[in-house]
Amino acid sequence: MEKVVFRTYLRELITASFENRCPSPLPDGITTDMIIDVARSNHMFKMLLESLIKISDDKEKVEKMQHILKISQHKAFFQNIEIRMISQALENNGIKHQILKGGVLRFMYPAPEYREMSDIDIVVYDDSLEKTTSVMEGIGYVNKGLIKHHAILKKRNGVIAEIHWCLYDRNVDRSQYIYYKDTFRSKLSKGKNYTYEFGKEDFYIYMISHMAKHFFETGCGIRNLVDIYIYWTRFEKDMDKEYLSDELKKCGTFVFEKKMRELSFIWMEQKECPEFFENLFSYMLDSGIYGKSENGIWSQLAKETVDGSSNLKMHYYFPSLKFMREKYQWLEKMPFLLPVAWGVRGICGMFSRQSREHKKEFTGADAVKTKEMLDIYHGLQLDFRR
């Protein structure tokens, strides 16, 4: 099946849903099950299946899609209620907080249900995590514990909330961690004393930072492109472009944003699609909403070969001192121990599932795929440093 046809038809289904019309018939080579798989892996059930149902004559498949949509919309309904309830509870208890990402972005779509969410993301801006979890428990949530830089809480209705105590994970990119840590970029919401929100530009910058984080670590899905398109078409005229450019450069995501935005408009407005963007779209489509662990090998190799180096096996098994310093900070003072660090890395890799997945992806890729992947990561110019 030609990639262009599939990409074009996905766009047709999305716009048909947004416009409440029947889409064109399924092209030859594209099946209902293929669309369902994309909808599932990219969390785009309502965007893709709502219009597909209108042209399907397979009763069993229609019932399957209707069931999927019912569950998706039921989840979105309760999430929307919980967003307001959580924020009000935190406001009432004097806890500085902010709803993040999809909890805000979904209300910019033609209907909130189009923008699915796995959970509700909230950041708390002071040392009140214990108080926050107590308040959340008071409105029916059960504390499921801490993971990395957030706490996970779940309610009996199935809604999950993640309470973050920082906006960016310091273990992904130090420059962006400092960017969000050192300067308070939010403002009080109108009529509130403890509820904060980003301005138009800063919301978009954070949206791109979060997307870039996922892309760098594991890849990310095509729903992110719809997010960009929805946000940009709504606020382009109102945003301070100079401020936007300056801040994206500080985050190291200026080129990444530019190219992702270009791809979003190529896709959603049916513009000519150069090979680089066709390969990028295919990679994102395959990655799914949260990416795949094995994809992390490509960002590693891209960092190692940014100067045009071509000996990939050498870079994979024996990374440069510059690269190794990010993981083994003691190399800063003792660079002569680089061979020891290689040994430690190799031994640790034997017991790491992620490392085994990276190796499998690397050794299983042919020359064409390897070149495509490195071209993508070099082209997006993400240079994250721990």
C-alpha positions as a Markdown table, in Angstrom:
| # | Residue | x | y | z |
|---|---|---|---|---|
| 1 | Met | 0.0 | 0.0 | 0.0 |
| 2 | Glu | 1.4 | 3.4 | -1.0 |
| 3 | Lys | 2.2 | 5.6 | 2.0 |
| 4 | Val | 0.8 | 8.7 | 0.4 |
| 5 | Val | -2.6 | 7.1 | -0.1 |
| 6 | Phe | -2.8 | 6.0 | 3.6 |
| 7 | Arg | -1.6 | 9.4 | 4.9 |
| 8 | Thr | -4.1 | 11.2 | 2.7 |
| 9 | Tyr | -7.0 | 8.9 | 3.7 |
| 10 | Leu | -6.3 | 9.4 | 7.4 |
| 11 | Arg | -6.6 | 13.1 | 6.8 |
| 12 | Glu | -9.9 | 12.6 | 5.0 |
| 13 | Leu | -11.3 | 10.6 | 7.9 |
| 14 | Ile | -10.2 | 13.3 | 10.5 |
| 15 | Thr | -11.6 | 16.2 | 8.5 |
| 16 | Ala | -14.9 | 14.3 | 7.8 |
| 17 | Ser | -15.3 | 13.8 | 11.5 |
| 18 | Phe | -14.6 | 17.4 | 12.3 |
| 19 | Glu | -17.0 | 18.6 | 9.5 |
| 20 | Asn | -19.7 | 16.0 | 10.4 |
| 21 | Arg | -19.8 | 14.6 | 6.9 |
| 22 | Cys | -19.4 | 11.2 | 5.2 |
| 23 | Pro | -15.8 | 10.5 | 4.1 |
| 24 | Ser | -14.8 | 9.2 | 0.7 |
| 25 | Pro | -14.9 | 5.4 | 0.4 |
| 26 | Leu | -11.9 | 3.3 | 1.6 |
| 27 | Pro | -9.2 | 3.2 | -1.1 |
| 28 | Asp | -8.1 | -0.1 | -2.4 |
| 29 | Gly | -5.6 | -1.8 | 0.0 |
| 30 | Ile | -6.9 | 0.0 | 3.1 |
| 31 | Thr | -9.1 | -2.0 | 5.4 |
| 32 | Thr | -11.3 | -1.0 | 8.4 |
| 33 | Asp | -9.0 | -3.1 | 10.7 |
| 34 | Met | -6.0 | -1.1 | 9.6 |
| 35 | Ile | -7.7 | 2.2 | 10.5 |
| 36 | Ile | -8.8 | 0.8 | 13.9 |
| 37 | Asp | -5.2 | -0.2 | 14.6 |
| 38 | Val | -4.0 | 3.3 | 13.8 |
| 39 | Ala | -6.8 | 4.8 | 16.0 |
| 40 | Arg | -5.8 | 2.5 | 18.9 |
| 41 | Ser | -2.0 | 3.0 | 18.7 |
| 42 | Asn | -2.3 | 6.8 | 18.3 |
| 43 | His | -5.3 | 7.4 | 20.6 |
| 44 | Met | -7.5 | 8.8 | 17.8 |
| 45 | Phe | -10.7 | 6.7 | 18.1 |
| 46 | Lys | -13.2 | 9.5 | 17.7 |
| 47 | Met | -11.2 | 11.4 | 15.1 |
| 48 | Leu | -10.9 | 8.3 | 12.8 |
| 49 | Leu | -13.8 | 6.0 | 13.6 |
| 50 | Glu | -16.7 | 8.4 | 13.8 |
| 51 | Ser | -16.6 | 9.1 | 10.1 |
| 52 | Leu | -15.5 | 5.6 | 9.1 |
| 53 | Ile | -18.7 | 4.1 | 10.6 |
| 54 | Lys | -20.8 | 6.2 | 8.2 |
| 55 | Ile | -19.4 | 4.3 | 5.1 |
| 56 | Ser | -19.0 | 0.8 | 6.6 |
| 57 | Asp | -21.4 | -1.9 | 5.5 |
| 58 | Asp | -19.9 | -4.6 | 7.8 |
| 59 | Lys | -22.4 | -4.8 | 10.7 |
| 60 | Glu | -19.9 | -6.6 | 12.9 |
| 61 | Lys | -17.2 | -4.0 | 12.3 |
| 62 | Val | -19.6 | -1.2 | 12.8 |
| 63 | Glu | -20.7 | -2.6 | 16.2 |
| 64 | Lys | -17.0 | -3.0 | 17.2 |
| 65 | Met | -16.3 | 0.6 | 16.3 |
| 66 | Gln | -19.4 | 1.9 | 18.1 |
| 67 | His | -18.4 | 0.0 | 21.2 |
| 68 | Ile | -14.9 | 1.5 | 21.1 |
| 69 | Leu | -16.3 | 5.0 | 20.6 |
| 70 | Lys | -18.8 | 4.5 | 23.5 |
| 71 | Ile | -15.9 | 3.6 | 25.9 |
| 72 | Ser | -13.7 | 6.5 | 24.6 |
| 73 | Gln | -16.5 | 9.1 | 25.0 |
| 74 | His | -17.5 | 7.7 | 28.4 |
| 75 | Lys | -13.9 | 8.2 | 29.5 |
| 76 | Ala | -13.7 | 11.7 | 28.1 |
| 77 | Phe | -17.0 | 12.7 | 29.8 |
| 78 | Phe | -15.7 | 11.7 | 33.3 |
| 79 | Gln | -12.3 | 13.2 | 32.6 |
| 80 | Asn | -13.9 | 16.6 | 31.8 |
| 81 | Ile | -15.9 | 16.5 | 35.1 |
| 82 | Glu | -12.8 | 15.5 | 37.1 |
| 83 | Ile | -10.6 | 18.3 | 35.6 |
| 84 | Arg | -13.0 | 20.9 | 37.0 |
| 85 | Met | -13.5 | 19.0 | 40.3 |
| 86 | Ile | -9.8 | 18.6 | 40.9 |
| 87 | Ser | -8.9 | 22.1 | 40.1 |
| 88 | Gln | -11.6 | 23.5 | 42.3 |
| 89 | Ala | -10.6 | 21.3 | 45.2 |
| 90 | Leu | -7.0 | 22.4 | 44.9 |
| 91 | Glu | -8.1 | 26.1 | 44.6 |
| 92 | Asn | -10.3 | 25.7 | 47.7 |
| 93 | Asn | -7.3 | 24.3 | 49.7 |
| 94 | Gly | -4.8 | 27.0 | 48.6 |
| 95 | Ile | -2.6 | 24.8 | 46.5 |
| 96 | Lys | -0.9 | 26.5 | 43.5 |
| 97 | His | -1.5 | 24.3 | 40.5 |
| 98 | Gln | -2.0 | 24.1 | 36.8 |
| 99 | Ile | -3.8 | 21.7 | 34.4 |
| 100 | Leu | -1.4 | 20.7 | 31.7 |
| 101 | Lys | -1.4 | 19.4 | 28.1 |
| 102 | Gly | -4.5 | 17.6 | 26.9 |
| 103 | Gly | -6.6 | 18.8 | 29.8 |
| 104 | Val | -6.4 | 22.3 | 28.2 |
| 105 | Leu | -5.8 | 21.4 | 24.6 |
| 106 | Arg | -8.8 | 19.2 | 24.2 |
| 107 | Phe | -11.2 | 22.1 | 24.6 |
| 108 | Met | -9.7 | 23.8 | 21.5 |
| 109 | Tyr | -10.9 | 20.9 | 19.3 |
| 110 | Pro | -14.3 | 20.9 | 17.6 |
| 111 | Ala | -15.4 | 18.8 | 20.6 |
| 112 | Pro | -13.3 | 17.8 | 23.6 |
| 113 | Glu | -13.9 | 14.1 | 22.9 |
| 114 | Tyr | -11.8 | 14.3 | 19.8 |
| 115 | Arg | -8.7 | 14.8 | 21.9 |
| 116 | Glu | -8.3 | 11.7 | 23.9 |
| 117 | Met | -6.2 | 11.5 | 27.1 |
| 118 | Ser | -4.8 | 8.6 | 29.1 |
| 119 | Asp | -4.8 | 10.7 | 32.3 |
| 120 | Ile | -5.1 | 14.2 | 33.7 |
| 121 | Asp | -1.7 | 15.9 | 34.1 |
| 122 | Ile | -1.4 | 18.5 | 36.9 |
| 123 | Val | 1.6 | 20.4 | 38.2 |
| 124 | Val | 1.8 | 21.6 | 41.8 |
| 125 | Tyr | 3.9 | 24.8 | 42.2 |
| 126 | Asp | 4.9 | 24.6 | 45.9 |
| 127 | Asp | 6.0 | 22.0 | 48.5 |
| 128 | Ser | 2.5 | 20.7 | 48.9 |
| 129 | Leu | 2.6 | 17.2 | 47.3 |
| 130 | Glu | 1.5 | 15.5 | 50.5 |
| 131 | Lys | -1.3 | 18.0 | 51.0 |
| 132 | Thr | -2.3 | 17.6 | 47.3 |
| 133 | Thr | -2.6 | 13.9 | 47.6 |
| 134 | Ser | -4.6 | 14.3 | 50.8 |
| 135 | Val | -7.0 | 16.7 | 49.0 |
| 136 | Met | -7.2 | 14.3 | 46.0 |
| 137 | Glu | -8.0 | 11.4 | 48.4 |
| 138 | Gly | -10.7 | 13.6 | 49.9 |
| 139 | Ile | -12.5 | 13.7 | 46.5 |
| 140 | Gly | -12.3 | 9.9 | 45.9 |
| 141 | Tyr | -8.8 | 9.3 | 44.5 |
| 142 | Val | -6.5 | 6.5 | 45.7 |
| 143 | Asn | -2.8 | 7.1 | 45.8 |
| 144 | Lys | -1.0 | 4.6 | 43.7 |
| 145 | Gly | 2.5 | 5.8 | 44.5 |
| 146 | Leu | 5.4 | 7.8 | 42.9 |
| 147 | Ile | 6.9 | 7.2 | 39.4 |
| 148 | Lys | 9.9 | 9.4 | 38.4 |
| 149 | His | 8.7 | 13.0 | 38.8 |
| 150 | His | 5.0 | 12.5 | 39.5 |
| 151 | Ala | 2.4 | 10.8 | 41.7 |
| 152 | Ile | -0.3 | 8.6 | 40.3 |
| 153 | Leu | -3.8 | 8.7 | 41.7 |
| 154 | Lys | -6.9 | 6.8 | 40.5 |
| 155 | Lys | -10.6 | 7.0 | 41.0 |
| 156 | Arg | -13.2 | 4.3 | 41.0 |
| 157 | Asn | -14.7 | 5.7 | 37.7 |
| 158 | Gly | -11.4 | 4.9 | 36.0 |
| 159 | Val | -10.0 | 8.4 | 35.8 |
| 160 | Ile | -6.3 | 8.6 | 36.4 |
| 161 | Ala | -4.5 | 11.8 | 37.5 |
| 162 | Glu | -0.8 | 12.4 | 37.5 |
| 163 | Ile | 0.5 | 15.1 | 40.0 |
| 164 | His | 3.8 | 16.5 | 38.9 |
| 165 | Trp | 6.1 | 18.6 | 41.0 |
| 166 | Cys | 8.1 | 20.0 | 38.1 |
| 167 | Leu | 7.3 | 20.8 | 34.5 |
| 168 | Tyr | 10.2 | 18.9 | 32.9 |
| 169 | Asp | 12.1 | 15.8 | 33.7 |
| 170 | Arg | 15.7 | 16.7 | 34.5 |
| 171 | Asn | 16.9 | 13.3 | 33.2 |
| 172 | Val | 15.8 | 14.0 | 29.6 |
| 173 | Asp | 17.4 | 17.4 | 28.8 |
| 174 | Arg | 19.1 | 19.6 | 31.3 |
| 175 | Ser | 18.6 | 22.9 | 29.3 |
| 176 | Gln | 14.8 | 22.5 | 29.2 |
| 177 | Tyr | 14.7 | 21.4 | 32.8 |
| 178 | Ile | 16.5 | 24.6 | 33.8 |
| 179 | Tyr | 14.3 | 26.6 | 31.4 |
| 180 | Tyr | 11.1 | 25.6 | 33.2 |
| 181 | Lys | 12.7 | 25.4 | 36.7 |
| 182 | Asp | 14.3 | 28.8 | 36.9 |
| 183 | Thr | 11.6 | 31.1 | 35.5 |
| 184 | Phe | 8.0 | 31.0 | 36.5 |
| 185 | Arg | 6.1 | 31.2 | 33.2 |
| 186 | Ser | 2.5 | 30.9 | 34.2 |
| 187 | Lys | -0.1 | 33.4 | 35.3 |
| 188 | Leu | -3.1 | 33.3 | 37.5 |
| 189 | Ser | -6.3 | 32.2 | 35.8 |
| 190 | Lys | -9.0 | 34.9 | 35.8 |
| 191 | Gly | -10.9 | 35.0 | 39.1 |
| 192 | Lys | -8.6 | 32.5 | 40.8 |
| 193 | Asn | -6.1 | 32.7 | 43.6 |
| 194 | Tyr | -4.2 | 29.4 | 43.2 |
| 195 | Thr | -5.0 | 28.2 | 39.7 |
| 196 | Tyr | -2.5 | 29.0 | 37.0 |
| 197 | Glu | -2.3 | 28.8 | 33.2 |
| 198 | Phe | 0.2 | 29.4 | 30.4 |
| 199 | Gly | -0.2 | 32.3 | 28.0 |
| 200 | Lys | -0.7 | 31.3 | 24.4 |
| 201 | Glu | 2.9 | 31.3 | 23.5 |
| 202 | Asp | 4.1 | 29.5 | 26.6 |
| 203 | Phe | 1.5 | 26.8 | 26.3 |
| 204 | Tyr | 2.6 | 26.1 | 22.7 |
| 205 | Ile | 6.3 | 26.1 | 23.8 |
| 206 | Tyr | 5.6 | 23.6 | 26.5 |
| 207 | Met | 3.5 | 21.5 | 24.2 |
| 208 | Ile | 6.4 | 21.3 | 21.8 |
| 209 | Ser | 8.9 | 20.6 | 24.6 |
| 210 | His | 6.8 | 17.7 | 25.8 |
| 211 | Met | 6.4 | 16.3 | 22.2 |
| 212 | Ala | 10.1 | 16.7 | 21.6 |
| 213 | Lys | 10.9 | 14.8 | 24.8 |
| 214 | His | 8.8 | 11.8 | 23.7 |
| 215 | Phe | 10.2 | 12.0 | 20.1 |
| 216 | Phe | 13.8 | 12.1 | 21.4 |
| 217 | Glu | 13.3 | 9.2 | 23.8 |
| 218 | Thr | 11.1 | 6.8 | 21.9 |
| 219 | Gly | 9.4 | 8.6 | 19.0 |
| 220 | Cys | 5.8 | 9.9 | 19.2 |
| 221 | Gly | 2.5 | 9.5 | 17.2 |
| 222 | Ile | 0.7 | 11.5 | 14.6 |
| 223 | Arg | -1.9 | 12.9 | 16.9 |
| 224 | Asn | 0.7 | 15.4 | 17.9 |
| 225 | Leu | 0.6 | 16.8 | 14.4 |
| 226 | Val | -3.2 | 17.4 | 14.8 |
| 227 | Asp | -2.5 | 19.1 | 18.1 |
| 228 | Ile | -0.1 | 21.5 | 16.4 |
| 229 | Tyr | -2.4 | 22.2 | 13.5 |
| 230 | Ile | -5.4 | 22.8 | 15.8 |
| 231 | Tyr | -3.5 | 25.1 | 18.0 |
| 232 | Trp | -1.6 | 27.0 | 15.3 |
| 233 | Thr | -4.6 | 27.7 | 13.1 |
| 234 | Arg | -6.5 | 29.0 | 16.2 |
| 235 | Phe | -3.9 | 31.2 | 17.7 |
| 236 | Glu | -1.4 | 32.1 | 14.9 |
| 237 | Lys | -2.6 | 35.6 | 14.5 |
| 238 | Asp | -2.5 | 36.3 | 18.3 |
| 239 | Met | 0.9 | 34.9 | 19.1 |
| 240 | Asp | 4.1 | 36.9 | 19.5 |
| 241 | Lys | 6.2 | 35.2 | 16.8 |
| 242 | Glu | 9.5 | 36.8 | 17.9 |
| 243 | Tyr | 9.0 | 35.7 | 21.5 |
| 244 | Leu | 8.0 | 32.3 | 20.3 |
| 245 | Ser | 11.2 | 31.9 | 18.2 |
| 246 | Asp | 13.5 | 33.2 | 20.9 |
| 247 | Glu | 12.1 | 30.8 | 23.5 |
| 248 | Leu | 12.0 | 27.8 | 21.2 |
| 249 | Lys | 15.7 | 28.5 | 20.5 |
| 250 | Lys | 16.4 | 28.6 | 24.3 |
| 251 | Cys | 14.8 | 25.1 | 24.6 |
| 252 | Gly | 16.7 | 23.8 | 21.6 |
| 253 | Thr | 13.4 | 22.9 | 19.8 |
| 254 | Phe | 13.3 | 25.7 | 17.2 |
| 255 | Val | 14.1 | 23.5 | 14.2 |
| 256 | Phe | 12.0 | 20.6 | 15.6 |
| 257 | Glu | 8.9 | 22.8 | 16.0 |
| 258 | Lys | 9.4 | 24.4 | 12.5 |
| 259 | Lys | 9.6 | 21.0 | 10.8 |
| 260 | Met | 6.8 | 19.4 | 12.8 |
| 261 | Arg | 4.5 | 22.4 | 12.1 |
| 262 | Glu | 5.4 | 22.1 | 8.4 |
| 263 | Leu | 4.5 | 18.4 | 8.4 |
| 264 | Ser | 1.2 | 19.1 | 10.2 |
| 265 | Phe | 0.2 | 21.6 | 7.5 |
| 266 | Ile | 1.5 | 19.3 | 4.7 |
| 267 | Trp | -0.8 | 16.6 | 6.0 |
| 268 | Met | -3.9 | 18.5 | 7.1 |
| 269 | Glu | -3.9 | 20.9 | 4.1 |
| 270 | Gln | -2.9 | 18.3 | 1.4 |
| 271 | Lys | 0.3 | 20.0 | 0.4 |
| 272 | Glu | 3.2 | 18.5 | -1.6 |
| 273 | Cys | 5.1 | 16.1 | 0.7 |
| 274 | Pro | 8.9 | 15.9 | 0.2 |
| 275 | Glu | 10.6 | 12.6 | 1.0 |
| 276 | Phe | 12.0 | 13.7 | 4.4 |
| 277 | Phe | 8.5 | 14.5 | 5.6 |
| 278 | Glu | 7.0 | 11.3 | 4.1 |
| 279 | Asn | 9.5 | 9.3 | 6.1 |
| 280 | Leu | 9.0 | 11.3 | 9.2 |
| 281 | Phe | 5.2 | 10.8 | 9.0 |
| 282 | Ser | 5.6 | 7.0 | 8.5 |
| 283 | Tyr | 7.9 | 6.9 | 11.5 |
| 284 | Met | 5.5 | 8.7 | 13.7 |
| 285 | Leu | 2.6 | 6.6 | 12.5 |
| 286 | Asp | 4.5 | 3.4 | 13.4 |
| 287 | Ser | 5.7 | 4.8 | 16.7 |
| 288 | Gly | 2.2 | 5.2 | 18.2 |
| 289 | Ile | 1.2 | 7.9 | 20.7 |
| 290 | Tyr | 4.0 | 7.2 | 23.3 |
| 291 | Gly | 6.6 | 5.8 | 20.9 |
| 292 | Lys | 8.5 | 2.5 | 21.2 |
| 293 | Ser | 11.3 | 1.8 | 23.6 |
| 294 | Glu | 13.5 | 0.4 | 20.8 |
| 295 | Asn | 13.4 | 3.7 | 18.9 |
| 296 | Gly | 15.7 | 5.3 | 21.5 |
| 297 | Ile | 18.7 | 3.9 | 19.7 |
| 298 | Trp | 18.2 | 6.4 | 16.8 |
| 299 | Ser | 18.5 | 9.5 | 18.9 |
| 300 | Gln | 21.7 | 8.1 | 20.5 |
| 301 | Leu | 23.3 | 7.3 | 17.1 |
| 302 | Ala | 22.2 | 10.6 | 15.7 |
| 303 | Lys | 24.0 | 12.5 | 18.5 |
| 304 | Glu | 27.1 | 10.4 | 17.9 |
| 305 | Thr | 27.1 | 10.9 | 14.1 |
| 306 | Val | 26.1 | 14.6 | 13.8 |
| 307 | Asp | 29.6 | 15.3 | 12.4 |
| 308 | Gly | 29.1 | 12.9 | 9.5 |
| 309 | Ser | 30.8 | 9.9 | 11.1 |
| 310 | Ser | 29.7 | 6.7 | 9.4 |
| 311 | Asn | 31.1 | 3.9 | 11.6 |
| 312 | Leu | 27.8 | 3.1 | 13.3 |
| 313 | Lys | 29.0 | -0.1 | 15.0 |
| 314 | Met | 31.9 | 1.7 | 16.7 |
| 315 | His | 29.6 | 4.5 | 17.9 |
| 316 | Tyr | 27.0 | 1.9 | 19.2 |
| 317 | Tyr | 29.4 | -0.2 | 21.1 |
| 318 | Phe | 32.0 | 2.4 | 22.0 |
| 319 | Pro | 30.3 | 5.9 | 22.3 |
| 320 | Ser | 32.4 | 9.0 | 22.5 |
| 321 | Leu | 33.6 | 10.6 | 25.7 |
| 322 | Lys | 31.2 | 13.5 | 25.1 |
| 323 | Phe | 28.2 | 11.1 | 25.0 |
| 324 | Met | 29.4 | 8.9 | 27.9 |
| 325 | Arg | 29.8 | 12.0 | 30.2 |
| 326 | Glu | 26.1 | 12.5 | 30.2 |
| 327 | Lys | 25.5 | 9.1 | 31.8 |
| 328 | Tyr | 28.7 | 8.7 | 33.8 |
| 329 | Gln | 29.4 | 12.1 | 35.2 |
| 330 | Trp | 32.6 | 11.0 | 37.0 |
| 331 | Leu | 34.2 | 11.0 | 33.5 |
| 332 | Glu | 34.3 | 14.8 | 33.7 |
| 333 | Lys | 37.1 | 14.6 | 36.2 |
| 334 | Met | 38.5 | 11.2 | 35.1 |
| 335 | Pro | 38.2 | 11.0 | 31.3 |
| 336 | Phe | 41.0 | 8.4 | 31.1 |
| 337 | Leu | 38.5 | 5.9 | 32.6 |
| 338 | Leu | 36.4 | 5.9 | 29.5 |
| 339 | Pro | 37.2 | 2.2 | 28.7 |
| 340 | Val | 36.0 | 1.4 | 32.3 |
| 341 | Ala | 32.8 | 3.2 | 31.5 |
| 342 | Trp | 32.3 | 1.3 | 28.3 |
| 343 | Gly | 32.7 | -1.9 | 30.3 |
| 344 | Val | 30.2 | -0.8 | 32.9 |
| 345 | Arg | 27.8 | 0.2 | 30.2 |
| 346 | Gly | 28.1 | -3.2 | 28.5 |
| 347 | Ile | 27.5 | -5.2 | 31.7 |
| 348 | Cys | 24.5 | -3.0 | 32.6 |
| 349 | Gly | 23.1 | -3.4 | 29.1 |
| 350 | Met | 23.1 | -7.2 | 29.5 |
| 351 | Phe | 20.5 | -6.9 | 32.3 |
| 352 | Ser | 18.5 | -4.0 | 30.7 |
| 353 | Arg | 15.4 | -4.9 | 28.7 |
| 354 | Gln | 15.6 | -1.4 | 27.0 |
| 355 | Ser | 19.2 | -2.0 | 26.0 |
| 356 | Arg | 18.3 | -5.3 | 24.5 |
| 357 | Glu | 15.5 | -3.7 | 22.6 |
| 358 | His | 17.9 | -1.0 | 21.3 |
| 359 | Lys | 20.4 | -3.7 | 20.2 |
| 360 | Lys | 17.7 | -5.7 | 18.4 |
| 361 | Glu | 16.4 | -2.6 | 16.6 |
| 362 | Phe | 20.0 | -1.6 | 15.6 |
| 363 | Thr | 21.1 | -5.0 | 14.4 |
| 364 | Gly | 17.8 | -5.6 | 12.6 |
| 365 | Ala | 17.7 | -2.4 | 10.6 |
| 366 | Asp | 19.0 | -2.5 | 7.0 |
| 367 | Ala | 21.0 | 0.3 | 5.4 |
| 368 | Val | 18.0 | 2.0 | 4.0 |
| 369 | Lys | 16.1 | 2.2 | 7.2 |
| 370 | Thr | 19.2 | 3.2 | 9.1 |
| 371 | Lys | 19.8 | 6.1 | 6.7 |
| 372 | Glu | 16.2 | 7.2 | 6.9 |
| 373 | Met | 16.2 | 7.2 | 10.7 |
| 374 | Leu | 19.5 | 9.1 | 11.0 |
| 375 | Asp | 18.3 | 11.6 | 8.4 |
| 376 | Ile | 15.2 | 12.2 | 10.5 |
| 377 | Tyr | 17.0 | 12.8 | 13.8 |
| 378 | His | 19.7 | 14.8 | 12.2 |
| 379 | Gly | 17.2 | 16.9 | 10.4 |
| 380 | Leu | 15.2 | 17.7 | 13.5 |
| 381 | Gln | 18.4 | 18.9 | 15.4 |
| 382 | Leu | 17.4 | 17.7 | 18.9 |
| 383 | Asp | 20.5 | 17.8 | 21.0 |
| 384 | Phe | 19.3 | 16.9 | 24.4 |
| 385 | Arg | 21.9 | 16.6 | 27.2 |
| 386 | Arg | 21.5 | 15.2 | 30.7 |
